[in-house]
């Protein structure tokens, strides 16, 4: 079920496994799955690229423990407007999935800012509409199915559900009561 404007390969890219060893090239050097073939819709390592030389593919990178894609590479395949971009190694990148929370700092900063991602409720740095490619896809899906007034609890992309209301977000709780170490 593909909506207009949302490429069908994007769902497979979202669900892809990256930066684990390639099964086909277990004994080779540089065998991390760090590319995604658009035509075959699967993850590739550097050694697999020769077999996909005439295919469209993008390189998946890591930035702050998250999967990111060079904005320039993805822009040729998907409309990246409105997605928060970050600078790393002289290139602009966009997050594939919403960025993981930095609970203490982010909550303090987000209370000061009014602008939030329309899907994940995270606070983008440059007043972007979306914090990741996944959030933009969910927003496009929402606009195309006319669910603007309904709750987004039923909208999924990959294995995750995204909540539109911040009150529904789960609070971070301690595992146990803090204890002092004994004095010797």
Secondary structure, DSSP 8 states (H G I E B T S, - for coil): ---TTS-THHHHHHH---SSB-STTTTSSS-B--EEETTTTEEE-TTTGGGGTTS-EEEEEEETTEEEEEHHHHHTTS--TTB-EEEETTEEEEESS-----HHHHHHHHHH-----TTT----TT--SBSSHHHHHHHHHHHHTT-TTS-GGG-EETTEE--S-GGGS-----SS--------
